[in-house]
Each structure stands twice: as structure tokens, then as C-alpha cells.
């Protein structure tokens, strides 16, 4: 990776030598680093995160980094803190994590910073504490694009249920705030029922059932995480005989976030209408890439990369915002989507 002012030829040579993506590296410290990387997986109750784990394990097995035994904090900030301490005790020189509670990890980040151990945060951006790089998609765009899709499909009228993620997570906040701002501005004729779920499918299903009982004319649903919301939502709608094909009376337009194979199957079957593909493969790829870059002493700057993303400056570091395309019946079979590549990579 090099700054954009570097010649294209030089960048091509660099890529051929290193086989690493991106052309916006600012500088490299003298000498190459090394050491083991501590990698904590955030949870195992989501198809999305299970796919991410598979990609991480393949990357480690392929030698992209030398990793300590992987840990899983199971959506528990206490376990994450303990796992990070274990990494430091075992001599980790860099740490990859995906803190689900982005406000409660600051002390651990400060400790790692004092020990000069760089941190790569995947999918979530910690509220405080220095970060070498956040690997994440633009979550405000998730909320905005979901709003636009629903608003256009419903022609600006109706009632929409929104399954909000944990609002202690920046992802839940970004998606919720952007969805609300878009609806308020562009589709004032749509009433939104904001259902806090803490990323729990059973909570979403129970609240949806209560909302449907009071509002049987619900005609749209936004699921902020298909990996946890899809199956319980479809089960409830099927039970109530509310899953009707698009274009028919009573159809509930549903858009999700994640881009897992089950969502693609649901789109093909006409059970949901769209999802936004959160790149599990790229999250893993660039988490390991930036971990190695940190060990090698590389630094980065703002600007576009050669992997169709954009690095932005955040108050506590940098963030590589990876692309997350909208998926509908028109492009659900696109072979470039990670969920359509799983069999090839297995």
C-alpha cells in the first residue's frame, strides 16, 4: 500500500512483492516486525459471525498471521477483557477484536496502548481508546439505504417495524440514527415502530408479535442483523400467515443487514425482499492484513484504497470503510457476493 502520489507502476511492483491489498500506506517503520496476534471472536450465535470465524481461521491457517489460540467472548464484555489480558500474558504483539459494547472496552484499550500493542477493531468502533485500524462498513449507510429501499417500495406510506440492535454498540446507534433521520426527512408518511432488541432474536420476535397485535396493517420490517433476526421473524410471520409474495395484497416488505446465505435463500423464495451484504470475508481478510501491517510498523492516511474502500480519520485512529452492496432478487446470484463464494472457499 502507498499514498496516491506514488506512481501506479511502483504500487504494482509493491503489490506483486507483498501480495497485500491497498495503495494508501503513508510510511513504514525501519525493519519488519513480527510476533503473534491475539484474535477474539465476538460471538457464536450469529450466522454472520460464524462465517467471519471461518474466514479468520482459513486466513490464519494460510499463514497470513501467526496467531495465538483464538478466543470467543460470547457477547460478554467481561470475557473480552479477560481474553485480552490472556493475550498480553501470552506475549501478543497485536490484537484483533470486535467489541460488542463499544463503550466498555476503553480501559483495556488504554492498557494495550501503554504496552504498545496495536489493536484492530472489526465491525465496531470503540468509543474511546487508541485504535490502529477499525475494519468496518459504513453503518450509517446501512440505515440510510434500508430506509430508502423501504420508503420507495412502500411509496412513502405505511407502518414499519425496525429491529434495533444494541444501542450501546456504535453499529446499533449508527443504523438506528441514520434510519430515523432518513425516515423523518424523506418519508414522513411512514410511521416507524422502533423495537430495541439487544441483538436478540427472541426479543425481536416477541416485540414484533405484540406490535402486530396492535397494528395488523404493518407493511414493512427493517432487521438490523439478519443473522439473529431472520429465522425467528420468518417463523412468526409464517405462523400468522403473513408471508405473502411481493406484489400481492398484504405483502410485508422486509429488508435486512448481513448478507448471509440464509438471507439470499429467503430473497429467492420471496420471503424477504432485500438485504445489505456486510462483507464477512473482507472483515476477516483486512483484520488479518492490518494486524500484519501493524506488526511491520506500517502507518496509514486518509483516502481511497485499491480495494474499493475509503480510509477515514476518526478521533482515536483510522477506519477502513469497506463496501456493503444492496442485494435484491435482481443481483442475489452475483458470484462476487461473499455468501455465494462459501462453497468455493470451503
Secondary structure as GFF3:
##gff-version 3
##sequence-region A 1 346
A	DSSP	alpha_helix	8	18	.	.	.	ID=ss1
A	DSSP	beta_strand	25	28	.	.	.	ID=ss2
A	DSSP	beta_strand	37	41	.	.	.	ID=ss3
A	DSSP	alpha_helix	47	61	.	.	.	ID=ss4
A	DSSP	beta_strand	71	72	.	.	.	ID=ss5
A	DSSP	alpha_helix	77	89	.	.	.	ID=ss6
A	DSSP	beta_strand	94	97	.	.	.	ID=ss7
A	DSSP	alpha_helix	106	114	.	.	.	ID=ss8
A	DSSP	beta_strand	118	122	.	.	.	ID=ss9
A	DSSP	beta_strand	133	137	.	.	.	ID=ss10
A	DSSP	alpha_helix	139	153	.	.	.	ID=ss11
A	DSSP	beta_strand	158	164	.	.	.	ID=ss12
A	DSSP	alpha_helix	170	186	.	.	.	ID=ss13
A	DSSP	beta_strand	190	196	.	.	.	ID=ss14
A	DSSP	alpha_helix	201	214	.	.	.	ID=ss15
A	DSSP	beta_strand	220	223	.	.	.	ID=ss16
A	DSSP	alpha_helix	226	239	.	.	.	ID=ss17
A	DSSP	beta_strand	253	258	.	.	.	ID=ss18
A	DSSP	alpha_helix	261	268	.	.	.	ID=ss19
A	DSSP	beta_strand	274	277	.	.	.	ID=ss20
A	DSSP	alpha_helix	280	295	.	.	.	ID=ss21
A	DSSP	beta_strand	298	300	.	.	.	ID=ss22
A	DSSP	beta_strand	303	304	.	.	.	ID=ss23
A	DSSP	beta_strand	310	314	.	.	.	ID=ss24
A	DSSP	beta_strand	317	322	.	.	.	ID=ss25
A	DSSP	beta_strand	326	327	.	.	.	ID=ss26
A	DSSP	three_ten_helix	338	340	.	.	.	ID=ss27
A	DSSP	alpha_helix	342	345	.	.	.	ID=ss28
###
